[in-house]
Amino acid sequence: MSTDRAENSAPSERFAEGMKTRRSVLGDAHVDRAEANKTPFDQPFQEMITEGAWGTVWSRPNWTKRERSMVTIALLAALGHHDEVAMHIRATANTGATQDDIREALMHVAIYAGVPAANHAFKIAKATCAEMDAGPETQKPAGEQK
């Protein structure tokens, strides 16, 4: 028995707000790819992250998207979530975080989470920023989970 939202109810206000925020941060192309790749198996997960991450945390008024972007990059780098680091660095084109901001976030990672984590994140950041600077035709698609 399936319990997905499509069968049971309309999207919640939090889901709608989350989808709006998700699109503003990650871009329509990324979200459209993620939605197109969604299956009945991962649909509940996609709904949960849209409501929780994007509709609750990223939609709060206390921090700007730039501030959330820097914190997110630092946390993902510290935890070794490399694909997500690249995706959120690409998202800085929409959040207003600069390459200087990314560097400072990763400097914090080095001190508080370890040099190896920061070293690898710097490698990812350099490659991702170079792709972004070169233009959209050279950019790799962002990960499909968020």
C-alpha positions in Angstrom: 0.0 0.0 0.0 1.5 3.3 -1.1 1.2 6.4 1.2 2.6 9.0 -1.1 1.2 12.5 -1.2 -0.1 12.2 -4.8 -2.7 9.6 -3.6 -3.6 11.2 -0.3 -3.6 15.0 -0.4 -2.5 18.1 -2.1 0.9 19.5 -1.3 1.2 21.3 2.0 1.9 25.0 2.3 5.4 24.0 3.7 6.0 21.8 0.6 5.0 24.7 -1.7 7.2 27.1 0.2 10.0 24.5 0.1 9.7 24.0 -3.6 9.8 27.8 -4.2 12.9 28.1 -2.0 14.5 25.0 -3.5 14.1 26.4 -7.0 15.4 29.8 -6.0 18.6 28.3 -4.5 19.3 25.3 -6.8 17.7 26.6 -10.0 14.8 25.4 -12.1 17.0 23.1 -14.3 18.3 21.2 -11.3 14.9 20.8 -9.6 13.3 19.8 -12.8 15.9 17.1 -13.3 15.4 15.9 -9.8 11.7 15.8 -10.2 11.9 14.0 -13.5 14.2 11.4 -11.9 11.9 10.9 -8.9 10.4 7.4 -8.6 7.7 6.0 -6.3 10.5 4.6 -4.2 12.2 8.0 -3.4 9.1 10.2 -3.7 8.6 10.3 0.1 12.3 11.2 0.6 12.0 14.0 -2.0 8.9 15.3 -0.2 10.6 15.2 3.2 13.7 17.2 2.0 11.5 19.7 0.2 9.4 20.3 3.3 12.1 19.9 5.9 15.3 21.3 4.4 13.8 23.7 2.0 10.4 24.6 3.5 11.5 24.8 7.1 15.2 25.5 7.4 16.1 27.3 4.2 12.8 29.3 4.2 13.4 30.8 7.7 13.8 34.6 7.8 16.6 34.7 10.4 19.5 34.2 7.9 19.9 35.3 4.3 20.3 32.7 1.6 24.0 33.8 1.3 24.5 33.0 5.0 22.8 29.6 4.8 24.8 28.8 1.7 28.1 29.4 3.5 27.1 27.3 6.5 25.7 24.5 4.3 28.9 24.3 2.3 31.0 24.2 5.5 28.9 21.5 7.1 28.8 19.4 3.9 32.6 19.7 3.5 33.1 18.8 7.2 31.0 15.7 6.8 32.7 14.7 3.5 29.5 15.0 1.4 31.5 15.8 -1.8 28.7 15.8 -4.4 26.6 18.0 -2.2 29.5 20.4 -1.7 29.8 20.8 -5.5 26.0 21.2 -5.8 25.8 23.9 -3.1 28.9 25.7 -4.6 27.0 25.8 -7.9 24.0 27.2 -6.0 26.0 30.2 -4.9 25.2 31.7 -8.3 21.7 32.1 -6.8 22.4 32.7 -3.1 24.9 35.6 -3.4 27.7 33.8 -1.7 31.0 34.7 -3.3 34.2 32.7 -3.9 35.7 34.7 -1.0 32.8 33.5 1.2 33.4 29.9 0.1 37.1 30.1 0.9 36.3 31.5 4.3 33.8 28.8 5.1 36.4 26.2 4.0 39.1 27.8 6.2 36.7 27.3 9.1 36.3 23.6 8.1 40.1 23.2 8.3 40.2 24.4 11.9 37.1 22.9 13.3 36.7 19.7 11.2 40.2 19.0 10.0 42.6 19.8 7.3 41.9 16.7 5.2 38.2 17.5 5.0 39.0 21.1 4.0 41.7 20.1 1.6 39.4 17.9 -0.4 36.6 20.5 -0.3 39.0 23.1 -1.6 39.8 20.8 -4.5 36.1 20.4 -5.2 35.5 24.2 -4.9 38.3 25.1 -7.2 37.1 22.7 -9.9 33.4 23.7 -9.5 34.2 27.5 -9.5 36.4 27.0 -12.6 33.4 25.2 -14.3 31.1 28.1 -13.3 33.6 30.7 -14.5 33.9 28.9 -17.9 30.2 29.0 -18.5 27.1 26.8 -18.4 28.2 24.6 -21.3 31.1 23.2 -19.2 29.1 22.7 -16.0 28.3 19.2 -14.8 24.7 18.6 -13.7 24.2 18.9 -10.0 23.4 15.8 -7.9 19.9 14.7 -8.1 19.0 14.2 -4.5 18.3 17.8 -3.4 
